[in-house]
């Protein structure tokens, strides 16, 4: 028996049917005999396709001059987030570039 449906020609997929494994097709065809089928796919990655993981945190948030309340550093990353009703202003969040302390400023 081949791996293709004799009715429509589509690939047959293994499916549990009680305690038997049969081959089924999306058109409704089902094999009548027990079939032991193993479908495998081997993927090889060439060196040029590998992704190097850098163990360095890359900050994409903009920076501003504001004093950190914890360490006194004069620079922090900032971002805005709508945390209240839509008709109220956004909340400013800051993260110190030196000690990573986070705080917020409600406008």
C-alpha positions as CSV (number, residue, x, y, z in Angstrom):
1,X,0.0,0.0,0.0
2,X,1.3,3.4,-0.9
3,X,1.2,6.6,1.1
4,X,-1.2,8.3,-1.4
5,X,-5.0,8.0,-1.5
6,X,-6.3,5.7,-4.3
7,X,-9.4,8.0,-4.6
8,X,-8.0,11.5,-4.9
9,X,-4.2,11.1,-4.9
10,X,-3.6,13.2,-1.7
11,X,-1.0,12.1,0.9
12,X,-2.4,9.7,3.6
13,X,-1.9,10.6,7.2
14,X,-1.7,8.1,10.1
15,X,-4.7,8.3,12.5
16,X,-5.5,6.3,15.6
17,X,-8.7,4.3,15.2
18,X,-9.4,2.5,18.5
19,X,-6.4,0.4,19.1
20,X,-5.3,0.4,15.5
21,X,-3.5,2.9,13.4
22,X,-4.9,3.4,10.0
23,X,-4.1,5.8,7.1
24,X,-6.8,8.4,6.5
25,X,-7.3,11.0,3.8
26,X,-9.1,14.3,3.9
27,X,-11.5,13.1,1.2
28,X,-12.8,10.4,3.6
29,X,-10.9,7.4,2.5
30,X,-9.5,5.1,5.2
31,X,-7.3,2.1,4.9
32,X,-8.8,-1.2,6.1
33,X,-5.6,-2.8,7.4
34,X,-3.4,-1.9,10.3
35,X,-0.5,0.1,9.1
36,X,2.7,0.9,10.9
37,X,3.8,4.2,9.4
38,X,6.5,6.5,10.6
39,X,6.8,9.9,9.0
40,X,10.1,11.7,9.6
41,X,11.6,14.9,8.3
42,X,15.3,15.6,8.7
43,X,16.4,19.2,8.7
44,X,20.0,20.2,8.3
45,X,21.2,23.6,9.1
46,X,24.3,24.9,7.4
47,X,26.7,27.1,9.3
48,X,25.6,30.2,7.3
49,X,22.0,29.7,8.4
50,X,22.7,29.5,12.2
51,X,21.7,32.4,14.4
52,X,24.2,33.6,16.9
53,X,22.7,34.4,20.3
54,X,24.3,37.5,21.9
55,X,24.2,37.5,25.6
56,X,23.9,41.3,25.7
57,X,20.8,43.3,26.4
58,X,20.1,45.8,23.6
59,X,18.0,48.8,24.7
60,X,15.7,50.2,22.1
61,X,13.8,52.7,24.4
62,X,14.8,56.4,24.0
63,X,16.9,58.1,26.8
64,X,16.2,61.3,28.7
65,X,17.9,63.4,31.3
66,X,16.1,62.7,34.6
67,X,17.6,62.0,38.0
68,X,17.1,58.4,39.3
69,X,15.5,58.6,42.8
70,X,17.5,55.5,43.9
71,X,21.1,56.1,42.7
72,X,21.1,59.7,41.5
73,X,22.2,58.8,37.9
74,X,21.2,61.7,35.6
75,X,20.0,59.5,32.6
76,X,17.1,57.0,32.2
77,X,15.2,55.2,29.4
78,X,11.6,56.2,29.1
79,X,8.3,55.0,27.5
80,X,4.7,56.0,27.6
81,X,1.7,53.8,28.3
82,X,-2.0,54.4,28.5
83,X,-2.9,53.0,31.9
84,X,-6.0,55.0,32.7
85,X,-9.1,56.1,30.7
86,X,-8.6,57.2,27.1
87,X,-9.4,60.8,27.8
88,X,-6.6,61.1,30.5
89,X,-2.9,61.5,29.7
90,X,-0.5,58.6,29.4
91,X,1.8,57.5,32.2
92,X,5.5,58.0,31.8
93,X,7.7,55.1,32.9
94,X,11.5,55.4,33.5
95,X,14.3,52.9,33.9
96,X,17.7,54.1,35.2
97,X,20.5,53.4,32.7
98,X,22.9,52.6,35.6
99,X,21.0,50.7,38.3
100,X,17.9,49.6,36.3
101,X,15.5,51.1,38.9
102,X,12.0,51.7,37.5
103,X,9.6,54.4,38.4
104,X,6.7,56.2,36.9
105,X,5.4,59.7,36.5
106,X,1.7,60.4,36.3
107,X,1.1,63.6,34.2
